[in-house]
């Protein structure tokens, strides 16, 4: 007899338990291990597929992020080019406006010079006319007064006063 602590078992009971245990292990191994193992294998495949899918999605997201960044960089470059072109166009326009202003100023200056020349010529003509009139009047006075020195002096003084008055 075997003794296990306080209870004692007989050899037959022990062998029966041992055979029953071996049969149970065999039956569990044959009928339960396969389906459980299949379930675990399916679960492992699902997890691996999910991981692969997540990895692929991550790569796709990274590609999309890189593509969007390239598009943003390209749009920044395009905006910079547009701004540079606008500045260049504005500078051309500014130069064109300045040149036009200089041309307009030169034309105004030329017209002013022509107007001044015409006014000067007109005034000179008026001065000549006035001198002729005054000279004629003086000659008439001299002839009327008959070459008297006193009267001649008076005539010259009058003539000079008229000249000063006409200035």
WOHUJO-V244012 format. One record per backbone hydrogen bond with DSSP energy under -1.0 kcal/mol. NH is the residue of the N-H (numbers start at 0). CO is the residue of the C=O. If there is no record, write none. Layout:
((NH CO) (NH CO))
This chain:
((1 8) (3 6) (6 3) (8 1) (13 9) (14 10) (15 11) (16 12) (17 13) (18 14) (19 15) (20 16) (21 17) (22 18) (23 19) (24 20) (25 21) (26 22) (27 23) (28 24) (29 25) (30 26) (31 27) (32 27) (35 31) (36 32) (37 33) (38 34) (39 35) (40 36) (41 37) (42 38) (43 39) (44 40) (45 41) (46 42) (47 43) (48 44) (49 45) (50 46) (51 47) (52 48) (53 49) (54 50) (55 51) (56 52) (57 53) (58 54) (59 55) (60 56) (61 57) (62 58) (63 59) (64 60) (65 61) (66 62) (67 63) (68 64) (69 65) (70 66) (71 67) (72 68) (73 69) (74 70) (75 71) (76 72) (77 73) (78 74) (79 75) (80 76) (81 77) (82 78) (83 79) (84 80) (85 81) (86 82) (87 83) (88 84) (89 85) (90 86) (91 87) (92 88) (93 89) (94 90) (95 91) (96 92) (97 93) (98 94) (99 95) (100 96) (101 97) (102 98) (103 99) (104 100) (105 101) (106 102) (107 103) (108 104) (109 105) (110 106) (111 107) (112 108) (113 109) (114 110) (115 111) (116 112) (117 113) (118 114) (119 115) (120 116) (121 117) (122 118) (123 119) (124 120) (125 121) (126 122) (127 123) (128 124) (129 125) (130 126) (131 127) (132 128) (133 129) (134 130) (135 131) (136 132) (137 133) (138 134) (139 135) (140 136) (141 137) (142 138) (143 139) (144 140) (151 147) (152 148) (153 149) (154 150) (155 151) (156 152) (157 153) (158 154) (159 155) (160 156) (161 157) (162 158) (163 159) (164 160) (165 161))
